[in-house]
Amino acid sequence: MSATARVLAVVLASGLAVGLSGCATQPREPASPSKSLLASARSGNPLAEYEVGMNALAHARSEPERLAAVAWIRKAAMDDLAMAQDRLGWMYLHGQSVPQNTTTALVWMRRAAERGAPAAQLQLGDLYESGASVPTGLEKSYYWFAIAAKGMPSDVHVIDIAAVQAYASKKAAAVARMLPPARRAAVAARVAQWEPRPSVPYVGVVRLGAGAHR
């Protein structure tokens, strides 16, 4: 199955985003990628870059190997693959394979969210609601939950979109009740005007569970 034909899962942790810090290391070849996948990554296919990076990260046994894997994922993120941006954000937030950096994590998560990735939108909503990693921001939380519930067509095609929208709508309503009417209306007006930025197209799922989205 080619990289572009794969159904790739978009995952998010409970209220947390994964992200990688900026890495200047150039992408290196993993130990045993398929020739076609590696050729596609070398040619600049962001989905292939991401898959090569994730595969290399899963098999990394040394710091140079981890840095090389991160470089592939970062390249896919720089090439506007929202899934890679979401993953980088989650890695940075948790300090997995990169130095922990909440500011950088939020940058990558917002990029993914702005491109229509509901996993990233839900993560941002959770983060700003809980205040666990960033200062509590109920308006920002309501904004991202409401956008995830909006379900506007984008380059990110989510298989379980109905469940995602239902979850996001419930969360948005709960946060909205904590906002004064005027502030709630102002955020709703921004949500109504929101449109996703382009992403490299992909298909995925957002796994929703009790207390977690992963």
Secondary structure, 3 states (H helix, E strand, C coil): CCHHHCCCCECCECCECCCCCCCCCCCCCCCCCCHHHHHHHHCCCHHHHHHHHHHHHHHCCCHHHHHHHHHHHHHHHHCCCHHHHHHHHHHHHHCCCCCCCHHHHHHHHHHHHHCCCHHHHHHHHHHHHHCCCCCCCHHHHHHHHHHHHHCCCCCEEECCHHHHHHHHHHHHHHHHCCCCHHHHHHHHHHHHHCCCCCCCCEEECECCECCECC
